[in-house]
Amino acid sequence: MGSTVSKLPPRVEDTQASSNPVDEKGFFRTQTPTTQTPLTTDGSISLPNVDTWESAASADPKIQLARTILAHSDIKSTLTSRAAAVAIPHIFNNEVEFKSGPVTNQKSSGRCWLFATTNVIRYEVMRKLKLKEFQLSQSYLFFWDKLNKSNYYLELSIENADLPVDDRLVNFLANDPISDGGQWDMVVNLLETYGLVPQPVYPESYHSSNSSPINNLLKMKLREHALTLRALSASLRADPSISPESAISTLRARKEELMQEVYTIMSATLGVPPKPDATFTWEYYTEDGKYAKWEGTPVQFYKAFTTKYSPAESFSLINDPRNDYGKLYTVDKLGNIWGGRPVLYVNSEIDELKQAIVRSIKAGQPVFFGCDVGQFSNTGKDVGIMDIDYFEYEQAFNVTLGLTKAQRLQTNESAMTHAMVISAVHVDETTGRAVRFKVENSWGDESGVKGFNVMSEKWFDQFVYQVVVHRSLATKEQVKVFESGEKVVLPAWDPMGALAVRDIPHDLFTCLFVDRRVAVVLLLNFEFLLLSTFHVPYLEVDGFPPFVAVW
């Protein structure tokens, strides 16, 4: 206990190939088993297998101690390394000077990417307007994103209507057509089209903070609408007198009729948002208590406060060791606004991501980044540590956790699941390396140290996948790759698209303590009211009411 030796394998380039079990891409080399003869020849588990394993485990004093302790306590809290916690203080020597607030809370929604984006942009708003506390409306972007994702899914349904309904792509797209999650280029699409408003102009609603009910209802309707469009497409294709252009026109006209139901549900649950070209008036107090107001459109508001580091002039660096560095990548079928800016990544060495952060922080610009937040981290109250040395799993169980970053991506062990903001970095004065980072989360001030976490360099290397950088703070080579347009297309289900489909509400696990039977009864009682209120036809799925089927 107390060791600070890395729990994860060293970077491949730092290890001689002769002694390293992985190749240059981070994948395992072929290894010969210690014995050629299994105890069970038919592949099942036999009692001799169990006896062998138990003999080895019971002979190890550490395993015996682990059995005594862990049978009565939580693994994560018990196996915490005190030495690791001491070694990574919440102290930084390079920090964005201006302090924003309050700490934001996405609650029971997967809107981390929208919160991370607005948390970055609000720094400039607060500086210019001299505000003590301020939030942009995450719900405003959420509304337009959800509406456009619905349209995007139905357009994809038209585009792929000739594929079988059980085709892998069709099935993948139908699995979660309107996830709360998203990517940097998707939020740029929203900002450039719809702008921004302060939170008081379009405040949170119950369903923006608790998105599961509206998501379940919308997904049910969108899947139904997709089947409607597929059937219409088949009938149009069967008529030789109808040209492809006329067929598309007919399908889109029908799609717009179906989208009426989507808009009705959304406007009722989230509220009618301001139009991007409609003038609004926002009244506020400055930090010294003086009255002030701002008048203009959402698009004008966005443009007024993003002049120095425009989101449209920023792009994503990723670290994906499965693929070649120095190339541009995209994910197939990933987006929100049909015909909008595609999701693009410049794949880069991990140190290039860290250098981009240091340049940005020194320039006074906080950084949007994407990571796998649940891995080797404790974001609990007054802890807020993201460090691979923080949990003593290897020592307690006498095992080696040997997956590389590439292997985790390849096997679905890890993916980009959460977006946050880096607002400070600690640079070692001797080596010049960034050794820890200050992370602003969107899980409220009860998470971490008043809403902030500290992330170690080792954790960064293994679980950070994306950093957004303004082109003025990127290298010339990175900008050149981004502007080349020569992109490699990753499949729709690639983990580099996971942030747009897998962002998990931070308090999701609280829901797991609710008795499923009670929840089903509540849903059954509430379902008819929902469907009747929105004038949506009742649809059964596999003989079950839709909410029960989703559950």
N, C-alpha and C positions, 0 to 999 in steps of 0.2 A: 504494500500500500504506500501511496505517496510518491511513487515514481513519476517522473515527467518525461519518460521515454515515449516517443510517438507510438500511438496505437495503430497507425496506418503505414503502409509501405512507403519507403522513400521514393522521390521522383526517379523515374527510369534513367534519366540522363545523369543522375548522381551515383549510379550503381553499375559496377562492371557486369557486362552481359553474362560472363561465365558463372557468376554467383547469383544472378537475378532470375527468379522463376517466370518473369514476364518479358515480352519482347518490346520493341521500340514503340509499339502502339498501345502498350499497357495490357496486352492480353497474355494469358498463361501459355508458357511453352509446355510441350508434352512431357509428362512426368511418369515414371514407372512406379507402380505400387510396391510396397515393401514385401508383399506376398502375392503369389500367383494363384493360390488356391483359396476360394471362399469357403466359409463354414457352411453356408447354405447355397446349394447349387441351383435352386430354382428361383433365386432372386428375392425370396420372402425373408422376413425376420424370424429367426428361430430362437429358442431358449439358449442354445450355446452362444449365439450372438450376444444376448443380453448378459449372460454370465461373464463373458469376456470383457464387455464394456464396464460392468459393475466392478469386476475385479480390479481393473485399471483405475477407476474413479475412487473406489474405497481405499486404495493403497496410497492415495495422495492426501496428505494432511490438509493442504489448502482447500481441496474439494470438500473434505469433511467439515472444515470451518465454514465454508460457503453454504453448505447444506444446513448447518445449524442456524446461521444468521438469516439467510434469504428465505427460509420457509416462513418467516414471521415478519418480513419487512420488504418494502419496495426496492427493486433493484437500483433504480436511478438515484434515489436519495441515499441509499446505503453505500453505494460504490463511488461516491463523490470523492475526488482527490483534493484534499486541503492544499497540498503543495501547488497544484495547478491553479487553484483559485487565487492563491497569494501571488503567483507569478504573472497574473494578467490583470493589473489594476485598471480602473476606469479613469485613467489619466492619459492625456494626449498633448503632444507639443506642437501640433499643427491643427488648428480648428477654425471653422468658419466663424468669423468674429460675431456676426449678428445672431442673436438667439431668438428662434421663433417659438411660438406656443399657441394654444395648449397642445399637449400630447393628444394625438387623434386616436379614434377607436372605430374600427370597421365593424365591430360587433359580430353578429351571426351572418356574415356575408363574406364572399370571396373577392372583395374589391381592393385587395392590397395594392395592385398596380395603379389604381386611380388615386388611392391615398398617398402612395409614394410620389406620384407625379405632382399632385397638388401640394404636398409637403415641400417639394423642391421649389415650385413656383412661388409659394407664399412668402418665401424669404424676401424676394424682390418687392412684392406688394407691401409687405410690412416695413421695409426700409424706406420706400418712397413715400408712403402715407403716414409714417411714424406711428405705427400701431403697436400696442402692448401685446395683444392677443388677436388671432385672426385665423379663420378657416375658409378655404374656398369650398364651394358646393361639390362634394364628391357625388352626391345624388343626381345633380344635373348631368354630369358626364355619364353616370350609370344609366339614366333614362335613355339618352340618345344611343349609347352603346347597345343596350338591350334591344331597342327598336331596330337598329341597323343589323345586329346579329341575326335577328329573326328574318329580316329580308335577305341577308347573306345566305342563310341556310336554305331558304326557299329557292333562291337563285341557283345554288349548288344542286338542289333537288331537280330543277329544270335541266341544268347542264348535264347531270348524270342520270337522267330518267331512263336512258336506254340500258343501263347496267342492271343486273338482277338485284332484287331487293336485299338478298343475303350476300351481296358482294362485300368484300372487306371494307372498301372505302365507304360505300353507302351505309353500312352498319356502323362504322366508326363515326361518321358525321351525325347519324341519328342518335348516337349514344348520349351526347350532351350538346345539342345544337346552340344553346345560349348560356354557356358557362359564365359565371361572374368574372372569371379570370380574363387576362388580356396581356398584350405585349406593348413595348414602347411605341412601335410604329402605329399600332392601333390607337393608342391614346393621342398620338400626333394627328391622326385622321380626325378624331373627335374635336381636338382643339382648333385645328385649322378650319373645320366646317362649322362648328357650333360655338366656339369660344368658351368663356368661363364666366361664372357669376359668384359673388360672395355667398357664403352659406345662408345668411338671413334672407336672401332673395329667393332661394329655392332650398328650403331646409330638409332635413332628414324626415322620412316617413317611417311608419312601422316596417314596411316591406323593403325599404332600402337597407335597413339595419338587420332585417330578418328575412333573407331572400328566398329561403327554401320553398315556402308556399307558392309564391308567384312563379318561381322557376318550374316547379312541378306542373303547375297549371299550364304555363306557356309551352313547356316541352310536350305535354300531351296534345295540345292543339296544333303545334307545329308539325309533329309527326303525322297527325291526321291530315293537315294541309299538304304535306309532302306527298302522301299517298294520293290525295285528290289530284295534285299536279301531275304525278306519274301516270295516273289513269287517263287524264286529259291528253297528255303527251302521246301516249300509246295510240289513242284514237286519232289524233292529228297525223301521226306518222303513217297510220294505216290508210289515209286518204291521199292518193297520188295527186289530186288536184290542188292540194294545199302546199305552198312553198315553205321551205324552212323559215324564211323571214316572217311569213304570215303566222306560222305556228308559234314562233317565239313571241310575236306580238299578242297573240291570243292567250298564251300561257301567262305572260306578264300582266295582262289585264285581269285575268282570274286571280293571279297572285295578289294584286292590289286589293281586290275585294276581300280576300282571305286575311290580309294584313289589317283590315278594319277591326277584326276581333282582337288581334294582338294589341293594337293601339288602345282599344277600349279597356282591356284588362290592365294595361300599364298605366294609363292616365287615371284610372280609378284607384289603383293601389299606390302609385308613386306621386300622383299629382300632375297637373298640366304644367310643363316647364315653360319658361320664357322662350320666345322665338329668338334665334340667333341674330336677327336683324331688327328686333324690337327694342326700343329704348326702355331702360329701367332706371329707377332712382334708388340709390343705396345711401342711407344715412348712418353715420358712425361717430364715435369719439376717438380722438387721437390719444396717444399715450399720456399727454399732459391734460387730458380731460376736455379738450376743446371740441365743439361741434363741427362736423364737416359732412359733405355729401359728394357723391360721385354720380354722374349721369352719363349714359351711353348704352350701347348695345353689348351683348355678351362677346361678340367678336372684337369690338373695340376695346373692351376691358382686357381681353386676352392679349391683344397686340400691345396695349399700353404698358404692360408689366412683364413682357418677355423680350424686350429690345436688346438686352446685353447678351443673353444666352438663349436664343430662340430654340424651343423644342424641335422645330422643323429643321434646324441646322445641327441637330445632334443625332448620333447614331449609336448602334450597339456593337460593343466588342464582346465576343464570347470566348470561353475556353472549353473547347470540345476535343479532347485528345484522341477521340476515335477518328477524327477527320483531319485533313491537311490544314496546316496553319497558312495564313497569308492569302486565304481565299474567301469569297463572299458566299454566304449560304442563305437559303430561305426554306420555309416549311410549306409544303403543298397544301392548298385549300385553307390556309390560316389567314383570317382577317375579320374585319367587322363592317366597314363601309365598302360596298360593292364598287369596284373600279378605283378604290383608294390606294394609298401608299402601301406597298407590300411590306411584309415583315422581313427585314434584312439583318444579317449578322456578319461581322468581320471576325473570322476565327483567328485567335491570337494566342501567343504564349502567355502563361499565367502572370509572369512578371510584367508584361505589357499592360495588363489590366490594373495591376497595382500602381504602376507608374502613372497611368492616366488618372487614377484617383488622387495621387499626391499632387499632380499638376492642377487638378480641378480645385482641391481644397485650398491650396496656396493662392489660387485665383479668387477665392471667396465663393466658389460654387459647390453646393452640396451635390451628391451623386446618387442617382437611381441605380439600384443593382438587383439582380435576381440570383437566388440561391436555393438550397434545400435546407430550410430552417430547422427541420425536425431532427437532423442528424447531429449527434454528439453536442447537444446544446441544452441549456437550462435557462429558459426565459421566465422563470418564476419570479415572484415578487422579491425585490432586493437582491437578486442574484444576477441575472442577465449576462450569462457567460456562454460563449460559443467557442469551444476549444476541444480538439480531439483528445487532449490529455486529461479532460475533466472527469471522465468515467473510467474506472479501473476494471473493465470487463475482462481483459486478457488475463490479468493477475488472478481475478476471482475464479474464473472457470478454466484456467490453464489452456486457453485456446489462442490462436492467432487470427486476427481479423485482417485477411490478406487481400481483399479486393482493391484494385486500383480505381482511379476515377473513371477511366475508360470502361472497365468491367462493370462498375455500378450502373453506368448509363446503358451498357449493352444488356444487362440482366434485369432492368427495371428496379434495381435496388435504390437508385437515386435519380432525381430529375429536378429541374428548375420549378419549384413549387410556391415560392413566395418572393415578393418584391418589397424592399425597404430602402432606406436612405442612409448613406454614409455622410456624416457631417464633421468628422475629425479623423486624424490619423496620427499615429506615433511613429516617427522615423528615427531609427537608430543613428546616433550621431557619428558612430565609427564606421559602420558599413553603408549607411545611406539607405538601408532597406526599410520598407514599411512593415512594422512588426505587430501592430494591432490597430483596430479600427473602431470608431464609435458609430453605433448603429441605432438609428431612430426607427422604431417600429410603429405599427398602427393598431396596437392591441390595448390601448389605454395606459394610464399611469400606474396601474396595479401590476403591469407586466415589466419584468426587468427592474432596473434602477430608475424609477420614475419614468418608465416608458423607453429607456435606452438599454442597449446591450453593448458588451465589448466582445470583439471578434479577434481571435488570434490569427497570425499569418498562416499557421499550419491548417487551421480550419478553412481559411480563405482558399488556400491551394486546392483543397479537396472538395469543397462544397459550394464555392461561388462559381457561377456559370456565366454571368452577364454583368457588364458595366456599361452605362451610357455615358458618352463623352461628347462634348461640343466639338465641332470640327476645328475650331481655333485652338483647342487644347489637345487634339489628337496629333499623331505623327503624320508626316506627309505621306508615308507609305500606307498608313491606315486609311487616310482620306482617298488615296488613289484607288485602293481596292474597293472601297465603298462606292466610289463614283464609276467604277468600271462597268457595272451592270452585268458582268459575267458571273452569274450565280449558279451554285450547285443546289438542286432542289432535293431536299430531304422529304421522306414520306410524311403524310399527314399525321401519323401516329408517332413520329420521332420525339424523343424526350426533350429536344430543343424547343418544342412547341407546348411543353407541359404547363408553363405558367398561364397560358391562355385557356387551359381546360382543367387544371388540377388544383388551382388555388383553394385552400380549405379554410373555412371560417375558423378563427382562433378558438372559439368556444364550442366547436362542434362536439368535442368529447363530452361536454356537459349533457348533450342530448342523449348520449348512450345510457345514462342512468335512469332515463324515463322508461317505465315499463312499456314494452311494445304493445301489449294488449290494451292498455289505457290509451296509448297514442292512436291506435287503430280505431277505437271507439270514438275518440274525439274527432278524428278525421271523417269518419262515416257520418257523424252528426252534423259536421260543418260543411261537408262537401256539397250537398244539394243547395244550400244557401249560396255558396260561392258560384256554382254553375248557373243558378237562377238569376243571381244579381247581374252577371255579365252577359246574360242571354246566350250562353254557350250550350250547344247541344250536348246531352249526356252521352258519354262514350264509355263502354266497358272494354277492359283489356283482359283477355284470357278468362273471361267470366267473373272478373273482380272489378269493383269500382276503381277508377283510375288512381286515386290517391293510395289505395291499398296496394295496387299493383306496383306503383313506384316505390312505396315503402318496402 
